[in-house]
Amino acid sequence: MASFVRITLDDRVYLAEEGAQLVAAAKECGVYIPTLCNYPGIPPKGACRICTVLVNGIPHTACTTKVVEDMNVVTTTPELEAFRTSIVEILLAEGNHFCPICERSGNCELQALAYRYRVPVSSFPYLFPTRDVEAWHPKLIKDHNRCIQCKRCIRGIHNAKGQAIFAFGKRGDKVVINIDRETSRDISDELAQQAMDICPVGAILRKGKGFDTPIGRRTYDHAPIGSEVAP
């Protein structure tokens, strides 16, 4: 049976399930904490850091922090908002994100966060890296230009044997996330679609399926990211 404890979120006291993921508990309480690498149902990683909050005055990633009795959480300050804005700007500058021609435009979480934090253009110099597009797979395309290395695909997409179908390649600042040739060999159309859906940007696309949601009907065309959580 679930045990509930009192926690403070932005100076308001709530009841939350003890041991629950803080970012999920905050959402249940109507408090939005932005995330990019976190995804319901898969183990948290704390890779993107955009969910950083202050827990009893100390920075923590909300996706990897568990709810405990009497924790005092501050989810937004001018410093935290500036930090999050910088993360979005760095991710935009580090890759090649050409939103107008991207299949995920309007459904992209990075793009939606850029709108939320009013980032029309990054304040960091664009790197314009030379990156490949993997198109050898019969069902998937992996566009390394758009990948933000959130690791959602590695953690959340597995074949029938429980093996990850995405894996790291190369090292250091050259590291990439590739489609594994062996473990992805016989994936179903459903799993290919799941791989596309779990990606927060347009780095994983299912072949034969694109631009089927017209402008005006996309996820963030009518409401900004986080609007499903009460203000």
Phi and psi in degrees as GROMACS dihedral restraints (atoms count N, CA, C in turn):
[ dihedral_restraints ]
;  ai    aj    ak    al  type     phi  dphi    fc
    3     4     5     6     1   -67.9    20    10
    4     5     6     7     1   141.5    20    10
    6     7     8     9     1  -109.9    20    10
    7     8     9    10     1   132.2    20    10
    9    10    11    12     1  -109.5    20    10
   10    11    12    13     1   142.2    20    10
   12    13    14    15     1  -129.4    20    10
   13    14    15    16     1   163.3    20    10
   15    16    17    18     1   -87.4    20    10
   16    17    18    19     1   131.7    20    10
   18    19    20    21     1  -133.2    20    10
   19    20    21    22     1   157.9    20    10
   21    22    23    24     1  -110.6    20    10
   22    23    24    25     1   124.2    20    10
   24    25    26    27     1  -118.9    20    10
   25    26    27    28     1   113.3    20    10
   27    28    29    30     1    50.3    20    10
   28    29    30    31     1    49.5    20    10
   30    31    32    33     1    71.4    20    10
   31    32    33    34     1    12.7    20    10
   33    34    35    36     1  -120.8    20    10
   34    35    36    37     1   140.0    20    10
   36    37    38    39     1   -93.0    20    10
   37    38    39    40     1   132.9    20    10
   39    40    41    42     1  -132.1    20    10
   40    41    42    43     1   163.0    20    10
   42    43    44    45     1   -99.2    20    10
   43    44    45    46     1   130.7    20    10
   45    46    47    48     1  -137.6    20    10
   46    47    48    49     1   155.0    20    10
   48    49    50    51     1   -70.6    20    10
   49    50    51    52     1   126.0    20    10
   51    52    53    54     1   -63.3    20    10
   52    53    54    55     1   132.6    20    10
   54    55    56    57     1    86.1    20    10
   55    56    57    58     1    -4.3    20    10
   57    58    59    60     1   -72.5    20    10
   58    59    60    61     1   158.2    20    10
   60    61    62    63     1   -65.9    20    10
   61    62    63    64     1   128.1    20    10
   63    64    65    66     1   -58.0    20    10
   64    65    66    67     1   -41.5    20    10
   66    67    68    69     1   -64.4    20    10
   67    68    69    70     1   -35.8    20    10
   69    70    71    72     1   -73.9    20    10
   70    71    72    73     1   -39.6    20    10
   72    73    74    75     1   -64.1    20    10
   73    74    75    76     1   -40.5    20    10
   75    76    77    78     1   -61.7    20    10
   76    77    78    79     1   -41.9    20    10
   78    79    80    81     1   -61.1    20    10
   79    80    81    82     1   -41.2    20    10
   81    82    83    84     1   -61.7    20    10
   82    83    84    85     1   -30.3    20    10
   84    85    86    87     1   -86.6    20    10
   85    86    87    88     1    -0.5    20    10
   87    88    89    90     1    85.3    20    10
   88    89    90    91     1    22.1    20    10
   90    91    92    93     1  -114.5    20    10
   91    92    93    94     1   120.6    20    10
   93    94    95    96     1   -87.9    20    10
   94    95    96    97     1   128.0    20    10
   96    97    98    99     1  -121.7    20    10
   97    98    99   100     1   120.8    20    10
   99   100   101   102     1   -67.5    20    10
  100   101   102   103     1   145.4    20    10
  102   103   104   105     1  -141.5    20    10
  103   104   105   106     1   159.5    20    10
  105   106   107   108     1  -131.3    20    10
  106   107   108   109     1   -43.7    20    10
  108   109   110   111     1   -86.4    20    10
  109   110   111   112     1   -17.5    20    10
  111   112   113   114     1   -78.9    20    10
  112   113   114   115     1   145.9    20    10
  114   115   116   117     1  -151.5    20    10
  115   116   117   118     1   132.4    20    10
  117   118   119   120     1   -58.0    20    10
  118   119   120   121     1   134.7    20    10
  120   121   122   123     1    93.4    20    10
  121   122   123   124     1    -6.5    20    10
  123   124   125   126     1  -122.8    20    10
  124   125   126   127     1   153.1    20    10
  126   127   128   129     1   -59.8    20    10
  127   128   129   130     1   136.9    20    10
  129   130   131   132     1   -69.8    20    10
  130   131   132   133     1   155.5    20    10
  132   133   134   135     1  -126.5    20    10
  133   134   135   136     1   -27.3    20    10
  135   136   137   138     1    67.5    20    10
  136   137   138   139     1    34.5    20    10
  138   139   140   141     1   -81.6    20    10
  139   140   141   142     1   -39.8    20    10
  141   142   143   144     1   -88.3    20    10
  142   143   144   145     1   -24.5    20    10
  144   145   146   147     1    69.3    20    10
  145   146   147   148     1     3.0    20    10
  147   148   149   150     1   -73.1    20    10
  148   149   150   151     1   -15.3    20    10
  150   151   152   153     1   -89.6    20    10
  151   152   153   154     1    12.8    20    10
  153   154   155   156     1   -58.4    20    10
  154   155   156   157     1   129.5    20    10
  156   157   158   159     1  -131.5    20    10
  157   158   159   160     1   174.9    20    10
  159   160   161   162     1  -102.7    20    10
  160   161   162   163     1   119.4    20    10
  162   163   164   165     1  -110.9    20    10
  163   164   165   166     1   112.7    20    10
  165   166   167   168     1    52.5    20    10
  166   167   168   169     1    37.5    20    10
  168   169   170   171     1    86.3    20    10
  169   170   171   172     1    -2.3    20    10
  171   172   173   174     1  -113.3    20    10
  172   173   174   175     1   134.0    20    10
  174   175   176   177     1   -62.9    20    10
  175   176   177   178     1   131.5    20    10
  177   178   179   180     1  -138.1    20    10
  178   179   180   181     1   150.9    20    10
  180   181   182   183     1   -81.5    20    10
  181   182   183   184     1   126.1    20    10
  183   184   185   186     1   -68.2    20    10
  184   185   186   187     1   -23.6    20    10
  186   187   188   189     1   -74.6    20    10
  187   188   189   190     1   -28.4    20    10
  189   190   191   192     1  -102.3    20    10
  190   191   192   193     1    -0.5    20    10
  192   193   194   195     1   -97.4    20    10
  193   194   195   196     1   133.2    20    10
  195   196   197   198     1   -96.3    20    10
  196   197   198   199     1   148.0    20    10
  198   199   200   201     1   -71.0    20    10
  199   200   201   202     1   130.0    20    10
  201   202   203   204     1  -132.9    20    10
  202   203   204   205     1   163.8    20    10
  204   205   206   207     1   -58.5    20    10
  205   206   207   208     1   133.6    20    10
  207   208   209   210     1    64.1    20    10
  208   209   210   211     1    22.1    20    10
  210   211   212   213     1   -71.5    20    10
  211   212   213   214     1   139.3    20    10
  213   214   215   216     1  -110.0    20    10
  214   215   216   217     1   112.8    20    10
  216   217   218   219     1  -114.6    20    10
  217   218   219   220     1   129.7    20    10
  219   220   221   222     1  -110.8    20    10
  220   221   222   223     1   116.9    20    10
  222   223   224   225     1   -93.8    20    10
  223   224   225   226     1   -17.9    20    10
  225   226   227   228     1  -149.0    20    10
  226   227   228   229     1   129.3    20    10
  228   229   230   231     1  -141.4    20    10
  229   230   231   232     1   165.7    20    10
  231   232   233   234     1   -56.3    20    10
  232   233   234   235     1   -36.1    20    10
  234   235   236   237     1   -69.2    20    10
  235   236   237   238     1   -43.0    20    10
  237   238   239   240     1   -64.5    20    10
  238   239   240   241     1   -40.9    20    10
  240   241   242   243     1   -65.4    20    10
  241   242   243   244     1   -38.2    20    10
  243   244   245   246     1   -67.0    20    10
  244   245   246   247     1   -38.1    20    10
  246   247   248   249     1   -62.1    20    10
  247   248   249   250     1   -46.2    20    10
  249   250   251   252     1   -65.2    20    10
  250   251   252   253     1   -41.5    20    10
  252   253   254   255     1   -59.6    20    10
  253   254   255   256     1   -41.6    20    10
  255   256   257   258     1   -64.0    20    10
  256   257   258   259     1   -38.4    20    10
  258   259   260   261     1   -61.3    20    10
  259   260   261   262     1   -46.0    20    10
  261   262   263   264     1   -60.5    20    10
  262   263   264   265     1   -44.3    20    10
  264   265   266   267     1   -64.3    20    10
  265   266   267   268     1   -41.2    20    10
  267   268   269   270     1   -63.7    20    10
  268   269   270   271     1   -43.8    20    10
  270   271   272   273     1   -63.6    20    10
  271   272   273   274     1   -38.4    20    10
  273   274   275   276     1   -68.0    20    10
  274   275   276   277     1   -37.5    20    10
  276   277   278   279     1   -78.3    20    10
  277   278   279   280     1   -29.2    20    10
  279   280   281   282     1   -75.5    20    10
  280   281   282   283     1   -28.4    20    10
  282   283   284   285     1  -111.2    20    10
  283   284   285   286     1  -162.9    20    10
  285   286   287   288     1  -120.7    20    10
  286   287   288   289     1    91.4    20    10
  288   289   290   291     1  -107.2    20    10
  289   290   291   292     1    91.8    20    10
  291   292   293   294     1   -97.1    20    10
  292   293   294   295     1    82.3    20    10
  294   295   296   297     1   -55.5    20    10
  295   296   297   298     1   -41.9    20    10
  297   298   299   300     1   -60.6    20    10
  298   299   300   301     1   -25.0    20    10
  300   301   302   303     1  -109.3    20    10
  301   302   303   304     1    12.0    20    10
  303   304   305   306     1   -92.4    20    10
  304   305   306   307     1   135.9    20    10
  306   307   308   309     1   -57.0    20    10
  307   308   309   310     1   -31.6    20    10
  309   310   311   312     1   -91.6    20    10
  310   311   312   313     1     3.9    20    10
  312   313   314   315     1   -57.1    20    10
  313   314   315   316     1   127.1    20    10
  315   316   317   318     1    93.5    20    10
  316   317   318   319     1   -20.6    20    10
  318   319   320   321     1  -119.4    20    10
  319   320   321   322     1     8.5    20    10
  321   322   323   324     1   -91.3    20    10
  322   323   324   325     1   127.4    20    10
  324   325   326   327     1   -71.7    20    10
  325   326   327   328     1   -35.4    20    10
  327   328   329   330     1   -65.4    20    10
  328   329   330   331     1   -44.9    20    10
  330   331   332   333     1   -61.3    20    10
  331   332   333   334     1   -42.2    20    10
  333   334   335   336     1   -64.9    20    10
  334   335   336   337     1   -37.8    20    10
  336   337   338   339     1   -69.2    20    10
  337   338   339   340     1   -33.7    20    10
  339   340   341   342     1   -62.2    20    10
  340   341   342   343     1   -39.7    20    10
  342   343   344   345     1   -66.4    20    10
  343   344   345   346     1   -42.1    20    10
  345   346   347   348     1   -60.4    20    10
  346   347   348   349     1   -41.5    20    10
  348   349   350   351     1   -96.2    20    10
  349   350   351   352     1    12.1    20    10
  351   352   353   354     1    55.3    20    10
  352   353   354   355     1    56.5    20    10
  354   355   356   357     1  -110.7    20    10
  355   356   357   358     1    86.1    20    10
  357   358   359   360     1   -71.0    20    10
  358   359   360   361     1   -28.1    20    10
  360   361   362   363     1  -154.5    20    10
  361   362   363   364     1   145.4    20    10
  363   364   365   366     1   -70.9    20    10
  364   365   366   367     1   142.8    20    10
  366   367   368   369     1   -82.7    20    10
  367   368   369   370     1    -7.4    20    10
  369   370   371   372     1   -92.2    20    10
  370   371   372   373     1   151.0    20    10
  372   373   374   375     1   -65.8    20    10
  373   374   375   376     1   134.6    20    10
  375   376   377   378     1   -71.9    20    10
  376   377   378   379     1   135.4    20    10
  378   379   380   381     1   -86.6    20    10
  379   380   381   382     1   -27.1    20    10
  381   382   383   384     1    45.8    20    10
  382   383   384   385     1    58.3    20    10
  384   385   386   387     1   -68.6    20    10
  385   386   387   388     1   154.7    20    10
  387   388   389   390     1   -90.4    20    10
  388   389   390   391     1   109.6    20    10
  390   391   392   393     1  -131.4    20    10
  391   392   393   394     1   148.5    20    10
  393   394   395   396     1   -87.5    20    10
  394   395   396   397     1   165.0    20    10
  396   397   398   399     1  -116.5    20    10
  397   398   399   400     1   119.7    20    10
  399   400   401   402     1   -81.0    20    10
  400   401   402   403     1   116.2    20    10
  402   403   404   405     1  -126.5    20    10
  403   404   405   406     1    12.6    20    10
  405   406   407   408     1   -74.8    20    10
  406   407   408   409     1   -23.5    20    10
  408   409   410   411     1   -73.0    20    10
  409   410   411   412     1   140.3    20    10
  411   412   413   414     1   -67.1    20    10
  412   413   414   415     1   -20.3    20    10
  414   415   416   417     1  -123.3    20    10
  415   416   417   418     1   -12.3    20    10
  417   418   419   420     1  -131.0    20    10
  418   419   420   421     1   151.6    20    10
  420   421   422   423     1  -120.8    20    10
  421   422   423   424     1   134.1    20    10
  423   424   425   426     1  -116.4    20    10
  424   425   426   427     1   107.7    20    10
  426   427   428   429     1   -95.3    20    10
  427   428   429   430     1   104.5    20    10
  429   430   431   432     1   -71.0    20    10
  430   431   432   433     1   -16.2    20    10
  432   433   434   435     1   -64.2    20    10
  433   434   435   436     1   -31.2    20    10
  435   436   437   438     1  -101.0    20    10
  436   437   438   439     1   -12.0    20    10
  438   439   440   441     1   -66.7    20    10
  439   440   441   442     1   131.7    20    10
  441   442   443   444     1  -106.7    20    10
  442   443   444   445     1     8.6    20    10
  444   445   446   447     1    54.8    20    10
  445   446   447   448     1    44.2    20    10
  447   448   449   450     1   -76.3    20    10
  448   449   450   451     1   -18.5    20    10
  450   451   452   453     1    73.3    20    10
  451   452   453   454     1    11.0    20    10
  453   454   455   456     1   -57.5    20    10
  454   455   456   457     1   -43.6    20    10
  456   457   458   459     1   -66.3    20    10
  457   458   459   460     1   -38.9    20    10
  459   460   461   462     1   -65.2    20    10
  460   461   462   463     1   -42.9    20    10
  462   463   464   465     1   -79.5    20    10
  463   464   465   466     1   -27.6    20    10
  465   466   467   468     1  -111.1    20    10
  466   467   468   469     1   -13.5    20    10
  468   469   470   471     1  -114.5    20    10
  469   470   471   472     1   114.4    20    10
  471   472   473   474     1  -132.9    20    10
  472   473   474   475     1   150.8    20    10
  474   475   476   477     1   -80.0    20    10
  475   476   477   478     1  -174.8    20    10
  477   478   479   480     1   -62.0    20    10
  478   479   480   481     1   -22.2    20    10
  480   481   482   483     1   -91.2    20    10
  481   482   483   484     1     2.1    20    10
  483   484   485   486     1    83.6    20    10
  484   485   486   487     1    13.4    20    10
  486   487   488   489     1   -92.9    20    10
  487   488   489   490     1   139.3    20    10
  489   490   491   492     1   -65.8    20    10
  490   491   492   493     1   138.2    20    10
  492   493   494   495     1  -100.6    20    10
  493   494   495   496     1    -0.9    20    10
  495   496   497   498     1  -121.5    20    10
  496   497   498   499     1   145.4    20    10
  498   499   500   501     1  -150.2    20    10
  499   500   501   502     1   156.5    20    10
  501   502   503   504     1   -71.3    20    10
  502   503   504   505     1   146.0    20    10
  504   505   506   507     1  -134.6    20    10
  505   506   507   508     1   154.2    20    10
  507   508   509   510     1    64.1    20    10
  508   509   510   511     1  -172.5    20    10
  510   511   512   513     1  -140.3    20    10
  511   512   513   514     1   166.0    20    10
  513   514   515   516     1    57.2    20    10
  514   515   516   517     1  -136.4    20    10
  516   517   518   519     1   -76.8    20    10
  517   518   519   520     1    -0.3    20    10
  519   520   521   522     1   -98.8    20    10
  520   521   522   523     1     1.4    20    10
  522   523   524   525     1   -60.2    20    10
  523   524   525   526     1   141.8    20    10
  525   526   527   528     1  -137.2    20    10
  526   527   528   529     1   164.4    20    10
  528   529   530   531     1  -110.1    20    10
  529   530   531   532     1   117.8    20    10
  531   532   533   534     1  -107.3    20    10
  532   533   534   535     1   163.8    20    10
  534   535   536   537     1   -82.1    20    10
  535   536   537   538     1   125.8    20    10
  537   538   539   540     1   -76.0    20    10
  538   539   540   541     1   124.3    20    10
  540   541   542   543     1   -65.1    20    10
  541   542   543   544     1   -35.9    20    10
  543   544   545   546     1   -80.5    20    10
  544   545   546   547     1   -51.8    20    10
  546   547   548   549     1   -74.4    20    10
  547   548   549   550     1   -17.8    20    10
  549   550   551   552     1   -98.5    20    10
  550   551   552   553     1     6.1    20    10
  552   553   554   555     1   -59.3    20    10
  553   554   555   556     1   -43.9    20    10
  555   556   557   558     1  -118.3    20    10
  556   557   558   559     1    36.1    20    10
  558   559   560   561     1   -71.3    20    10
  559   560   561   562     1   151.4    20    10
  561   562   563   564     1   -81.9    20    10
  562   563   564   565     1   166.8    20    10
  564   565   566   567     1   -62.3    20    10
  565   566   567   568     1   -35.9    20    10
  567   568   569   570     1   -64.3    20    10
  568   569   570   571     1   -42.4    20    10
  570   571   572   573     1   -69.5    20    10
  571   572   573   574     1   -36.0    20    10
  573   574   575   576     1   -61.9    20    10
  574   575   576   577     1   -39.7    20    10
  576   577   578   579     1   -66.6    20    10
  577   578   579   580     1   -40.3    20    10
  579   580   581   582     1   -61.5    20    10
  580   581   582   583     1   -38.7    20    10
  582   583   584   585     1   -62.9    20    10
  583   584   585   586     1   -41.9    20    10
  585   586   587   588     1   -65.5    20    10
  586   587   588   589     1   -40.8    20    10
  588   589   590   591     1   -71.2    20    10
  589   590   591   592     1   -31.9    20    10
  591   592   593   594     1   -76.0    20    10
  592   593   594   595     1   -20.8    20    10
  594   595   596   597     1   -73.4    20    10
  595   596   597   598     1   129.2    20    10
  597   598   599   600     1   -76.6    20    10
  598   599   600   601     1   -14.1    20    10
  600   601   602   603     1  -121.6    20    10
  601   602   603   604     1  -153.2    20    10
  603   604   605   606     1  -107.9    20    10
  604   605   606   607     1    32.9    20    10
  606   607   608   609     1   -81.1    20    10
  607   608   609   610     1   -22.4    20    10
  609   610   611   612     1  -122.3    20    10
  610   611   612   613     1   120.1    20    10
  612   613   614   615     1  -125.7    20    10
  613   614   615   616     1   141.4    20    10
  615   616   617   618     1   -87.0    20    10
  616   617   618   619     1   128.9    20    10
  618   619   620   621     1   -64.6    20    10
  619   620   621   622     1   144.0    20    10
  621   622   623   624     1    80.5    20    10
  622   623   624   625     1     4.3    20    10
  624   625   626   627     1  -139.4    20    10
  625   626   627   628     1   111.7    20    10
  627   628   629   630     1  -163.5    20    10
  628   629   630   631     1   146.0    20    10
  630   631   632   633     1    52.0    20    10
  631   632   633   634     1    38.1    20    10
  633   634   635   636     1   -91.4    20    10
  634   635   636   637     1    -3.7    20    10
  636   637   638   639     1  -109.0    20    10
  637   638   639   640     1   110.4    20    10
  639   640   641   642     1   -70.4    20    10
  640   641   642   643     1   157.8    20    10
  642   643   644   645     1   -57.7    20    10
  643   644   645   646     1   133.4    20    10
  645   646   647   648     1   106.1    20    10
  646   647   648   649     1   -18.0    20    10
  648   649   650   651     1  -118.1    20    10
  649   650   651   652     1     5.1    20    10
  651   652   653   654     1   -77.4    20    10
  652   653   654   655     1   162.4    20    10
  654   655   656   657     1   -51.2    20    10
  655   656   657   658     1   -47.3    20    10
  657   658   659   660     1  -103.5    20    10
  658   659   660   661     1    17.7    20    10
  660   661   662   663     1   -73.5    20    10
  661   662   663   664     1   -30.7    20    10
  663   664   665   666     1  -107.1    20    10
  664   665   666   667     1   -27.3    20    10
  666   667   668   669     1  -145.1    20    10
  667   668   669   670     1   140.4    20    10
  669   670   671   672     1   -72.1    20    10
  670   671   672   673     1   162.1    20    10
  672   673   674   675     1   -60.9    20    10
  673   674   675   676     1   138.0    20    10
  675   676   677   678     1    90.0    20    10
  676   677   678   679     1    -7.5    20    10
  678   679   680   681     1   -72.0    20    10
  679   680   681   682     1   -15.0    20    10
  681   682   683   684     1   -73.6    20    10
  682   683   684   685     1   -13.5    20    10
  684   685   686   687     1   -96.4    20    10
  685   686   687   688     1   135.4    20    10
  687   688   689   690     1   -59.7    20    10
  688   689   690   691     1   139.1    20    10
